[in-house]
Amino acid sequence: MLEYFEQAGSYEKFDIRNIRIRKVSVDDLDDRLLLINLYATQAITLIIGLIWIFFQGRNPLNLLQFFDDPIVLLWGAGFAAAVIAADLLISRWVPDEASDDGGVNERLFRNRPLWHIFLMSFIVAVCEEMLFRGAIQHSFGPYWTSIIFAAIHVRYLRHWIPTGLVFSISYGLGWIYIRTGTLWAPIMAHFLIDAVMGLIIRYRRES
């Protein structure tokens, strides 16, 4: 059968040189593909983090043990409030093009219902903190973890202000993790930062 198609001219050999890779912007993705990309990326992040922690000989469930001291909530909420205030000041005094992320956050949050904003923020907080604070920071410390964290957020690398802010947030999350000894503190801070900024984008767009 294979020979028949070759003779008939209907069979073409696969040539890897015919593969073309092109850059895809966020505007090329519809809403469904954007969400699939987000959740798939977070699933991969969580899996890598869990595998890394296992190879470190640690139990990831121990990182998520609930805390008795309410000061953990204050650390998370206080750090989130400081970051949100700093971000609002930056957005007020710095031109939009200097903090442009390529429109990703705008696309993710502008038309999203409230429950979905909170869900996305929680999933991102848990997955990224499990990898970066739970796994990578245990191996390399908060400084190099923050370098990697900033590099992973490639959409910010075109401008030094958001890159510096992402690095500073990551370092702060690492610091409160060391200070409190529980992953819930940076998870809570990360969740509040993303959720509040998502709500600001959504209602700013509505107004």
RAZI-V830853 format. One record per pair of residues at least 12 apart in sequence whose ideal C-beta (glycine too) atoms are under 8 Angstrom apart, sorted by the first residue. I is the first residue (numbers start at 1). J is the second residue. Records with the same first field share a line. If there is no record, write none. Layout:
I->J ; J
This chain:
25->102
26->102 ; 103 ; 104 ; 107
27->103
31->107 ; 111
34->107 ; 108
38->108 ; 120 ; 124
39->123
42->123 ; 124 ; 127 ; 128
43->127
45->127 ; 128 ; 130 ; 131
46->126 ; 127 ; 130 ; 131
48->131 ; 135
49->127 ; 130 ; 131 ; 132 ; 134 ; 135
50->130
52->131 ; 135 ; 136 ; 139
53->130 ; 134 ; 135 ; 138
56->135 ; 138 ; 139
58->138
60->130 ; 134
63->130 ; 134 ; 182 ; 183
64->183 ; 184
65->182
66->184
67->180 ; 182 ; 184
71->180
72->180 ; 182 ; 184 ; 185 ; 188
73->188
75->176 ; 179 ; 180 ; 185 ; 189
76->176 ; 184 ; 185 ; 186 ; 187 ; 188 ; 189 ; 192
77->188 ; 189 ; 192
79->172 ; 173 ; 176 ; 189
80->188 ; 189 ; 190 ; 192 ; 193 ; 196
81->192
82->172
83->169 ; 172 ; 189 ; 193
84->192 ; 193 ; 196 ; 197
86->165
87->165 ; 197
90->161 ; 165
94->161
97->159
98->159 ; 161
99->159 ; 161 ; 162
100->158 ; 159
101->155 ; 156 ; 162
102->155
104->155
105->197 ; 198 ; 201
106->201 ; 205
108->120 ; 198
109->197 ; 198 ; 199 ; 201 ; 202
110->201 ; 202 ; 205
111->202 ; 205
112->198 ; 202
114->199
117->195 ; 198 ; 199 ; 202
118->195
120->194 ; 198
121->190 ; 191 ; 192 ; 194 ; 195 ; 198
122->191 ; 195
124->190 ; 194
125->187 ; 188 ; 190 ; 191 ; 194
126->187
128->149 ; 190
129->173 ; 177 ; 183 ; 186 ; 187 ; 190
130->183
132->145 ; 148 ; 149 ; 170 ; 173 ; 174
133->145 ; 173 ; 174 ; 177 ; 183 ; 186
134->183
136->148
137->174 ; 177
141->174
142->170 ; 171 ; 174 ; 175 ; 177 ; 178
143->171
145->170 ; 174
146->167 ; 168 ; 170 ; 171 ; 174
147->167
149->166 ; 167 ; 170
150->163 ; 166 ; 167 ; 170
153->166
169->193
172->189
173->186 ; 189 ; 190
174->186
176->189
